[in-house]
Amino acid sequence: MKFVLTKNSQVILGPVEWSSRFFENHLSRVGMSVTLPLTLTASFTVAPGISILPATLVEPSYNSKIQQLAGPFWSLTATTATGTYTVVDKNVESVKNDLLVQVAADRYEKEIAGTTIVLQGVTVTLDTTRENRNVIVQQYLLLPEGQTAHWKFKEAWLNLSKAEFAQAVSAGVAHIQAQFDVERAKVAEISASSTLSQLDAVVMPARNTDSRPALV
């Protein structure tokens, strides 16, 4: 349960989960030395005009892509505090910037996610992370024609020819370029939008919340 500290019917702190130490520290900073109960489930009068009230927040439904909440606006009784919000439109340029950041993050997420290729009848995964993808490129460049080299994929060890290394490198490059092509197209769509309704109509890629943080 969350609580607010009120003074003269105005919320001056919170809402926060109950912590007697937290509220005592705040009160001490304004010159009040009080001992509060370790647990609290109802309102508590600190002094005349100063109370701690259980707080309820009521959020309306809204489109977080193009809207945001303003508030909370408090309605107080002697024993409770209820906070409500109003829905307001975001600024068009702000929404554009947010979407562009999301698109770049999605591109990076997919860029480094890896891709698969069939070599010697085996489907293997190519590592496309920025720190590792150049290793196989270097192996391809340095391997003399007519020679082979053993390469460890997640699924299997394969003894690859220079042509097979070239096939793997080409697959990795094609995968990475495809992600930048998608980002470029989406950036153009976002940049061409001039209203919130147009921006809302932009279909954003699904995000993989388990992937690494985005870098651009």
C-alpha positions, 0 to 999 in steps of 0.5 A: 500500500502506498501513502502520501504525506499531506499538509493543510490538505496538500500532498507534499510527499509521495505516493510511496510504499510505507516506510516509517524511516522514510517518512520520519527522515522527511519530517525531521528535515522540516523540524519535526521529531516523530516516531511512526508505526513500523506498519501502517494500514490506515491514515495517521495524524502526525500533527494538526494539519499534517497527516499520512494517508493511504493513497490510491492512483486511478490511471485512465487507459491511453495510447502511450505511443502518442499520449501521456498522463498528466497528474496526479491530481489529488482528492483528499478526505480525512482518511484517504487520498485518491490521485487521478490523471488526465490524458494529454497528447505528446508533442509530434517531434517528441514522438518522432524522436522516440520512434526513431530511437526505438527503430534504431534499437530494434535494428541493432537487436536484430543485427546482432541476433545472428542468422542461419545458413546451410553448410555441408547439409548442416544448418548452422548459426552465424554470430553477427555480433559486432565483436565477433562477426569480423573473425570469420571474415578474417579467416576467409581473407587469410585462408589460401585458395585450395586449403580448408580450416575447421570452424566451430559453430554452435551446432557442429564443427565443420571443415570449410573451404575458402568458398564455404567461408565466402558463403558464410560471410555473404550470408552474414553481410546480407543479414546485417544489410537487411536490418539496415534496409528495414531501419532506413525504410521505417525512418523515412516513414516516421520522418514523413509523418506530420501528425500524431495520427500518422505517427500512430499508424506507423507499425513498430517492430516487436521487441525482444525484451531478452536481448542485449541493450541497444547501441547505435 
